[in-house]
Amino acid sequence: MASPGEPSSMRWLRSQDCSKQLSEEQLESIKNNSELRPFLAIHYLPALKEGDVPPLLHCNPITCKVDNTERYTTRSKVRVCTLYTVKLSHGDFTWTVKRKYKHFQELHRDLYKHKMMLQFLPLGRFAIQRQQLENMTEEMPTLHGTERRRASSKPKYLEDYLNGLLENAFCKNYHGMLEFLAVSQLSFVKDLGLKGLEGFIQKRSGGHRIQGLNCIGHHQVCVRWSRRWLVVKDSFLLYMKRDSGVISFVLLFDPELRVNVGRSYTETQHGVCIETFTRQLVIKCNTYRQAQWWSHEIKRLSEASDFLQLHRFQSFAPPRPNTLTKWYVNGSHYFSDVADALEQAKEEIFITDWWLSPEVFLKRPATGDYWRLDTILKRKAEQGVKVCVLLYKEVELALAINSGYSKRTLMSLHPNIKVMRHPDHVASVVFLWAHHEKMVAIDQSVAFMGGLDLCFGRWDDRCYRLTDLHSPPVAYDTTDGGPETDADGTDESAAPLAEESEPVPEGELNLKNNTRYWLGKDYSNFYKKDWTQLDCPFDDHIDRSQVPRVPWRDLAAAHHGKAARDLARHFIQRWNFTKIFNKHNDDFYPYLLPKSHITAESLPFTVPGSGNASVQVLRSTDRWSVGTCECSIMNAYVDTIKNSQHYIYIENQFFISCADRKSVHNGIGDAIVERILRAHKEQKKYRVFVVVPILPGFEGDITQGGGNSIQTILHFTYRTMNRGECSILHRLKEQMQKGEWTEYISLCGLRKHDMLCQSPVTELVYVHSKALIADDRRYIIGSANINDRSMLGSRDSELAILVEDEERVPSVMNGEEYEAGPLTLALRKECFRVLLGAESDPSVVIDDPVSDEFFYAMWNSIARENAAIFEKVFRCLPSDSIRSMAALSAHVTTGGMIETDPEAAAEELKAIRGILVHFPLHFLCDEYLLPPLNSKEGIVPVEVWT
């Protein structure tokens, strides 16, 4: 049912929802498939029911063997009952049911009753059924003939009887027979794993461990019993309405899974209590033995699941060896590969983002809308692919990402596209925290994740252009650049031509001769002006002829197989949790089902350029965000730092750490200090490279101090780096001689210069990455910043992966031969190559990351010289020479060399190598940077900033 306060647009979408319909051709294809039931069928269970598609596989025999009996006493007059174990096989599936003799009798009577009813139905239409049931008699052949059958022959007798029925085309597909066999439309979907136990039960309402869902209590006024069909698989169970085919609830197994039988656990006779982190589900069976059977089968099927225990770093998922994976530096190749993968989707597309822009182009420069995100999703939805999108529901007064617009835009494209937002701030009482993860999963087989939202401002390449004054769009066309891209991510081929030209939609771009990379809102400089009016995506919001853009540096990754299934399972957990929390009780938003890891190695496609490594999925989650608590990302960071042998390289949007148990709690900075001090004590060489944004990403004029938001983040960043007794450098200096700390750690940012309308300009490169590389053998990439919000788990929700190379290639470390991991080594070199300008300067050698020659003569020397040149030419901010607001005011009035001597400035800029600069550790060090208590930033809890 629709919610009372639901917008009229949503009510219209529900009324027009045809996403659960199948064409006649699709129905016939599923009906006649003799090998397997396609996974996509799980989204069309009601349609399969209405289309009379039998659950059994076409032309595939089903056989049974009654090979065991159990005798037990009851309180009935019979006193002694026999329970027959029936083993069944159908195609590649085998399973077991337990039935009494009376169940065989009831099945026979049901079939005979149907035979009698056929006598009163039209002759021609039901002639085949009459013929198939012609020899059926009223009485089932008895087990007790004139010569009493021996006990050993009874199972064989029932086996022959049942096999005889199963050879009858009508009998084996009769609904009574299917219930007897414990078969449903979900039984033979190969990607759901083994054929588990199924059957009718009574389930009790309530039991959700989600705030706001239960009223007085499960045993009080709100209790209600409902008859449902229960299905148990290897990593989840569900119950559904068998008559309609609508799935009513899905319970994913987790480490809290407990299955108990008895009144003491269920407060009902013959009850089974199934307990996980998110729900206490109580079901009621007909007999005690049936309850025991359900309990036994749930435990048996789930015991092989990877999700019944916590793994390394307390993660929900274990390391997945020999996994195809690929890293990305910058958005150009990432967006391009995501676009190609979306084109490959056949069943499902899952997307979760902090911010999503429907109109973002995934391949550039765009000469049509073929590779625009909303166009791709609409195209796939029209092909029958189910598209599920989870968006962070922002506090609109604090953020202008307009997730409501994104939801309305996507859901208006096609009924197969469903979008949910979370959290509901009032119901959840969550105002401060966000869903910060970024992930795209295709068919639960390939998944992309990292720091890149599919939104404006994220696409970039290694050129980090500050300007984009190429030819603007001039004429509309329905063609676009195709899948192949050159080295910097730009398109070289053409997409399929449209069969007919289409009229230009109102508000759309004319792209025929476009050569721009960033269109409309995509060209951004958030320091000058934050994003606004996102419902007008193609209108520029800054003057690109006057204002340089802020380049965007980010890292991401793609994964296949079991690691992709783990990421998809996380999405499914969030989706189902959100459906319950938002009280979407109808099937407009469907429950999603995780694919079994048994079939994970069968990949429908692979991302080009992937290599093999061990991959482990990590999370930051809490009860409010997913329903379960986890902080495995922080655990992995700390462990990787502590156990690193030679170096760590950190690239992150934030650097807020060093726990004081008051304002900051994560221990990543503390682990860095401890590891450096251990190396100092042992007199061993060890390096720490840290690259962060020179300024936090908030709108503000740095010539006026940047504003309260920028200054607050700077306060906590400097508190981590070098200011105060908790800071890294302060603690190192306490244990070292003067200047010794410079042998171990380097703190840097990124800056670029360019020409804008014949005038030199500079802008920082915004580091949005969330990555850690260690020893050329291991790396972490994800959405988690180094701060409490991302790391503690109880705040923002996050995703990350830990990749460990399983192969080795010859390399060098500290002047000695070294066995490095190929993927990690290539990632580190790609980062260093661009940062240090190694491609254009052969003298920059990046092979050995810890040698003195590299650390001093390359890394620190280039960072220092670049910073000095930028200071001399542009007098850019922030600067080490500006230590107070008074100095800042004086600084603004004095021009740099670019104004006093442009020719000399141009010569100076030729000496710039790469984009690396030292972080200005002393900027405004004489000022108190926390906001005034009476300001809006001062009113906000400290936890929001840390």
C-alpha positions, -999 to 999 in steps of 0.1 A, spaced: 0 0 0 11 36 -6 20 57 23 -6 84 32 20 112 28 34 98 -4 40 123 -32 15 122 -61 43 114 -86 52 83 -66 15 72 -65 14 76 -103 46 55 -107 31 27 -86 -1 27 -106 20 25 -139 43 -2 -125 47 -29 -152 82 -40 -140 68 -74 -129 54 -84 -163 69 -107 -189 63 -110 -226 49 -141 -241 83 -148 -257 100 -145 -223 75 -167 -206 80 -194 -233 118 -191 -231 117 -197 -193 91 -225 -196 111 -244 -222 145 -241 -206 155 -276 -196 189 -268 -180 182 -241 -154 158 -214 -142 174 -180 -150 182 -159 -120 162 -130 -135 131 -151 -129 132 -143 -91 120 -108 -101 90 -122 -120 76 -148 -96 40 -135 -98 43 -133 -136 55 -169 -137 25 -179 -116 1 -161 -138 17 -175 -170 14 -211 -157 51 -217 -159 58 -249 -139 85 -248 -112 101 -280 -126 126 -277 -154 112 -285 -189 117 -321 -201 138 -330 -171 128 -361 -152 123 -360 -114 131 -393 -95 127 -403 -59 141 -429 -36 126 -438 -3 156 -451 15 150 -446 52 123 -448 78 119 -435 113 95 -448 139 84 -427 168 56 -425 193 29 -399 194 0 -390 217 -25 -400 191 -44 -432 191 -20 -446 165 8 -443 190 35 -455 166 41 -436 134 65 -441 106 83 -412 89 97 -419 54 128 -401 41 123 -393 4 154 -384 -16 147 -366 -48 167 -355 -78 159 -332 -107 185 -321 -131 216 -310 -111 196 -307 -79 190 -332 -51 171 -327 -19 152 -346 8 117 -345 23 102 -364 51 66 -376 48 42 -399 67 21 -425 50 -9 -403 55 8 -376 33 10 -401 4 -27 -408 10 -37 -372 10 -18 -366 -22 -36 -395 -39 -70 -383 -27 -62 -348 -39 -53 -360 -74 -84 -382 -75 -106 -353 -65 -91 -333 -94 -98 -362 -117 -135 -362 -107 -138 -324 -112 -125 -328 -147 -157 -346 -156 -176 -314 -153 -152 -292 -173 -152 -286 -211 -143 -318 -229 -118 -304 -255 -98 -281 -233 -91 -307 -206 -89 -339 -227 -52 -344 -222 -56 -341 -184 -84 -366 -184 -63 -391 -204 -34 -387 -181 -55 -394 -150 -77 -421 -166 -61 -451 -147 -63 -434 -113 -85 -452 -88 -103 -437 -58 -83 -457 -33 -46 -455 -30 -31 -491 -31 -28 -501 5 4 -511 22 -15 -540 37 -26 -565 11 -40 -600 17 -4 -609 24 9 -584 49 39 -566 34 72 -568 52 85 -535 67 115 -536 44 92 -536 12 71 -507 22 96 -479 13 101 -496 -21 64 -498 -26 59 -461 -19 90 -453 -41 75 -471 -70 41 -455 -65 56 -419 -63 79 -425 -93 49 -437 -113 31 -404 -105 62 -384 -114 63 -399 -149 28 -385 -155 32 -350 -170 1 -337 -152 7 -353 -118 43 -341 -115 33 -304 -121 1 -306 -100 2 -280 -72 -5 -307 -46 24 -327 -58 47 -297 -59 39 -290 -23 45 -326 -14 79 -324 -31 86 -291 -14 91 -273 -47 86 -237 -57 97 -213 -85 128 -206 -64 139 -242 -61 159 -247 -93 175 -212 -98 211 -223 -100 225 -190 -89 206 -193 -56 226 -224 -47 215 -257 -34 179 -268 -33 172 -263 4 143 -271 26 109 -256 17 74 -258 30 44 -242 46 48 -227 82 31 -203 104 52 -172 110 47 -147 138 47 -110 131 73 -86 146 107 -94 160 125 -68 139 155 -53 157 151 -20 139 141 11 158 105 21 153 92 -12 137 77 -30 167 49 -16 188 39 -31 221 57 -64 218 57 -97 199 36 -115 225 12 -87 232 -15 -70 212 4 -68 179 10 -106 176 -4 -121 144 2 -155 127 3 -159 90 7 -189 67 38 -186 45 60 -207 23 95 -208 39 125 -213 17 160 -220 31 192 -215 11 229 -216 19 232 -180 31 197 -168 37 161 -178 41 129 -162 30 92 -166 33 67 -158 6 30 -159 -3 30 -191 -24 -3 -183 -41 8 -149 -55 46 -155 -56 53 -123 -37 84 -125 -14 74 -112 20 107 -112 39 144 -121 34 167 -130 63 204 -130 56 225 -152 78 251 -135 99 274 -144 129 245 -139 153 225 -167 137 209 -189 163 182 -216 158 164 -228 188 134 -251 192 109 -251 221 84 -231 240 111 -215 262 124 -197 231 92 -192 211 64 -191 237 44 -214 214 41 -251 209 62 -266 181 79 -233 175 113 -225 160 132 -193 168 156 -181 141 176 -152 154 201 -129 136 215 -94 142 184 -78 126 155 -100 135 141 -127 159 119 -147 136 95 -172 152 78 -199 131 53 -225 142 52 -261 128 26 -288 130 46 -312 151 76 -313 173 95 -335 148 88 -310 120 102 -282 141 133 -302 148 136 -309 111 134 -272 102 160 -264 128 183 -292 116 181 -282 79 187 -245 86 218 -253 106 230 -279 80 225 -256 50 241 -225 67 271 -242 83 291 -240 50 283 -203 47 312 -178 50 289 -154 68 283 -172 101 315 -159 116 336 -128 116 368 -130 96 401 -112 96 398 -76 109 363 -85 122 350 -83 86 318 -100 75 336 -114 45 368 -135 43 398 -128 19 390 -142 -15 421 -156 -31 427 -157 -68 402 -129 -75 403 -108 -107 407 -72 -97 418 -39 -112 427 -5 -97 420 29 -112 437 63 -106 413 91 -116 378 88 -130 384 86 -167 391 49 -171 369 40 -141 338 58 -156 345 42 -190 348 7 -176 317 12 -155 298 22 -187 310 -9 -206 301 -31 -176 266 -16 -174 262 -24 -211 269 -61 -203 242 -63 -176 216 -90 -182 199 -93 -148 206 -67 -121 224 -34 -117 230 -22 -81 242 14 -75 248 31 -42 263 66 -40 266 96 -16 256 117 -46 244 106 -80 239 129 -110 217 112 -136 230 134 -164 267 126 -158 286 114 -189 307 83 -184 327 87 -216 342 119 -228 342 142 -247 305 134 -253 291 138 -288 257 124 -279 238 110 -249 246 73 -256 271 71 -227 251 93 -203 243 75 -171 205 80 -172 204 70 -208 224 38 -201 201 28 -172 170 35 -192 184 14 -221 191 -15 -198 158 -12 -180 140 -14 -213 159 -47 -219 145 -62 -187 174 -55 -164 164 -46 -128 181 -14 -117 182 -8 -79 197 25 -66 203 34 -30 210 71 -23 220 90 8 191 112 19 208 144 29 198 170 54 188 196 28 198 226 50 233 213 52 239 198 17 227 207 -18 232 174 -36 194 171 -42 189 134 -39 152 139 -43 158 152 -78 180 123 -86 154 98 -74 125 114 -93 146 117 -125 157 80 -125 124 65 -115 105 85 -142 126 67 -169 113 32 -166 94 9 -141 124 -14 -138 144 14 -122 138 16 -84 154 42 -61 153 44 -24 168 70 -1 180 66 35 180 76 63 146 90 72 161 116 96 131 119 119 122 82 122 158 71 126 169 101 147 200 102 125 209 137 114 247 137 116 258 106 97 258 97 60 258 68 36 292 76 21 299 44 1 302 44 -37 296 11 -55 282 -4 -87 275 -41 -91 265 -58 -123 247 -92 -121 263 -98 -87 294 -109 -107 314 -77 -113 315 -48 -89 332 -14 -89 338 6 -58 361 33 -43 360 70 -38 342 80 -70 305 89 -70 287 88 -103 282 125 -102 294 159 -114 329 170 -108 345 135 -104 356 127 -140 393 135 -145 425 121 -160 462 124 -153 463 157 -171 443 174 -144 432 202 -167 423 235 -150 405 248 -181 379 235 -206 373 261 -233 370 237 -262 342 240 -287 309 241 -269 279 220 -280 264 233 -312 240 207 -327 221 177 -313 229 142 -324 220 108 -311 254 93 -317 282 93 -292 318 82 -286 321 44 -283 338 21 -258 374 25 -267 394 53 -250 429 67 -254 455 70 -227 439 100 -209 404 85 -211 389 103 -241 368 85 -266 381 75 -301 353 55 -317 316 60 -323 287 44 -306 259 27 -326 241 52 -348 204 58 -340 181 43 -367 162 76 -369 170 111 -358 151 122 -328 139 157 -319 159 177 -294 144 172 -260 137 204 -241 166 213 -219 189 188 -234 224 195 -249 232 197 -286 264 176 -287 272 169 -323 305 189 -324 312 191 -287 348 188 -276 344 198 -240 351 173 -212 330 190 -185 295 203 -195 273 225 -174 276 218 -136 303 193 -143 328 222 -146 333 232 -110 353 251 -85 336 245 -52 360 269 -34 345 297 -55 309 284 -56 294 252 -44 269 233 -66 234 247 -68 203 242 -90 212 206 -99 178 203 -116 194 225 -143 224 202 -149 236 217 -182 237 253 -171 272 265 -161 273 278 -125 307 294 -127 323 314 -155 348 290 -171 365 319 -190 375 335 -157 376 307 -131 398 276 -133 382 243 -124 394 222 -94 409 189 -107 397 158 -89 421 130 -79 406 97 -68 412 60 -67 388 31 -73 388 -6 -81 369 -33 -99 364 -69 -86 350 -101 -99 337 -134 -86 333 -140 -49 345 -105 -39 319 -90 -62 293 -113 -46 304 -100 -12 299 -64 -23 266 -72 -38 255 -90 -6 263 -58 13 241 -38 -11 213 -63 -7 216 -62 30 213 -24 29 185 -25 3 164 -49 23 171 -31 55 160 2 39 128 -14 25 119 -25 60 129 7 77 110 29 52 80 6 57 76 -2 20 53 -32 28 42 -38 -7 63 -53 -36 68 -20 -55 103 -21 -40 112 -58 -42 133 -78 -17 166 -87 -33 182 -121 -30 220 -128 -29 235 -152 -53 253 -182 -40 291 -182 -39 289 -217 -53 284 -202 -88 306 -171 -83 335 -183 -105 312 -184 -136 318 -149 -149 295 -135 -176 323 -110 -186 355 -96 -172 369 -60 -170 399 -57 -194 433 -53 -177 423 -72 -145 449 -92 -126 447 -119 -99 451 -112 -62 435 -119 -28 407 -95 -22 388 -89 11 358 -66 14 358 -43 44 330 -21 59 321 6 84 285 -1 94 262 3 123 226 -5 134 213 27 119 229 22 85 228 -16 78 215 -32 109 248 -47 120 280 -32 135 315 -34 119 347 -13 117 369 -36 97 383 -8 76 399 8 105 412 -25 118 428 -32 84 444 2 82 459 -2 117 471 -37 110 486 -28 76 505 1 91 518 -19 121 530 -48 100 545 -28 71 582 -34 67 594 -7 44 569 21 37 533 32 36 518 56 11 485 73 22 463 93 -2 432 106 16 407 134 15 410 138 53 438 132 78 421 134 112 435 109 137 457 104 168 432 94 195 427 114 227 395 97 237 378 131 238 374 146 203 392 119 182 390 82 186 405 64 156 441 51 161 455 53 126 478 82 134 489 65 166 498 34 145 520 56 123 538 71 153 544 36 168 557 22 135 581 51 129 594 49 165 600 12 161 620 18 130 639 46 148 647 23 177 658 -5 154 678 19 133 660 7 102 649 27 72 612 33 70 592 59 51 557 73 54 542 93 25 510 113 31 492 131 4 460 151 13 442 182 -1 460 214 7 426 228 16 394 211 28 367 210 1 343 237 13 332 269 -4 352 298 10 376 326 2 410 316 15 423 351 11 399 360 40 408 329 60 385 304 42 355 306 65 346 285 96 342 252 78 376 253 61 393 265 93 377 238 115 389 209 93 423 226 91 424 227 129 418 189 132 442 182 103 470 202 119 461 186 153 469 153 136 500 164 118 521 188 139 501 210 164 495 199 199 508 171 221 487 144 203 501 152 169 524 129 150 553 153 146 551 164 182 553 128 195 582 120 171 602 150 181 599 140 217 617 108 209 642 120 183 670 145 178 662 177 160 651 172 124 653 134 126 616 130 119 622 142 83 639 109 77 607 90 82 576 111 71 567 135 44 534 154 44 523 167 10 495 181 -12 490 186 -49 489 218 -71 487 225 -108 491 255 -131 477 262 -166 468 289 -190 433 304 -190 426 329 -217 464 336 -222 468 342 -184 487 318 -161 465 304 -134 470 279 -105 447 257 -85 451 229 -61 443 194 -72 416 181 -48 427 148 -33 395 128 -28 413 94 -27 409 69 2 439 47 -3 468 31 15 497 13 -2 522 -8 18 555 -24 8 546 -28 -29 525 -58 -19 493 -47 -3 468 -18 -8 435 -6 5 410 14 -17 376 25 -7 353 53 3 365 57 39 383 88 49 409 89 77 387 103 104 362 91 130 332 96 107 345 69 83 365 47 105 345 41 137 316 22 121 290 39 143 289 70 121 291 71 83 287 39 64 317 30 42 331 3 19 367 -6 12 388 -35 -1 421 -49 9 441 -63 -20 471 -85 -14 493 -97 -43 497 -134 -45 523 -133 -73 557 -117 -72 578 -98 -97 615 -86 -93 619 -51 -80 641 -31 -57 637 -19 -21 663 2 -3 689 -6 -29 684 -44 -26 666 -70 -47 630 -73 -37 600 -94 -46 571 -71 -51 534 -77 -60 527 -68 -96 494 -50 -90 506 -30 -60 539 -21 -76 521 -9 -107 496 12 -86 524 28 -66 544 36 -97 514 51 -114 508 74 -84 544 85 -81 549 89 -119 521 115 -121 529 132 -88 566 136 -96 564 142 -134 584 111 -141 569 107 -176 583 140 -188 616 139 -168 637 108 -173 659 118 -143 630 110 -119 635 74 -110 607 59 -90 617 22 -88 630 23 -51 605 41 -29 626 41 3 662 48 -8 678 81 3 682 92 -32 645 89 -40 632 101 -6 654 132 -4 666 140 -40 633 131 -57 602 132 -35 611 158 -9 632 179 -33 605 181 -60 578 189 -34 599 216 -18 610 232 -51 574 231 -66 560 247 -35 586 275 -36 580 282 -73 542 284 -68 547 307 -38 571 329 -58 550 331 -89 515 332 -76 519 339 -39 492 312 -36 475 302 -4 477 284 19 514 292 25 539 284 53 549 321 54 513 331 65 510 324 102 484 349 113 453 367 100 473 399 100 500 384 78 472 370 55 457 405 51 491 419 42 498 390 19 467 397 -2 478 432 -11 511 421 -25 512 407 -60 534 378 -71 558 375 -100 530 366 -123 519 402 -120 552 420 -116 572 401 -142 551 377 -164 581 366 -186 602 357 -156 572 339 -141 568 319 -172 604 308 -170 600 298 -133 570 277 -141 590 256 -166 609 242 -136 578 227 -121 579 189 -121 547 170 -115 521 183 -92 535 174 -57 541 202 -31 549 202 6 519 207 29 521 241 45 524 230 81 526 265 96 497 282 78 478 303 104 496 285 132 492 316 154 454 315 151 428 295 169 410 278 140 379 263 158 347 282 150 331 307 175 306 290 197 279 314 186 284 306 149 264 279 131 295 258 127 302 262 164 268 249 173 274 217 153 287 188 175 324 183 172 318 147 160 305 161 127 340 176 119 361 146 131 
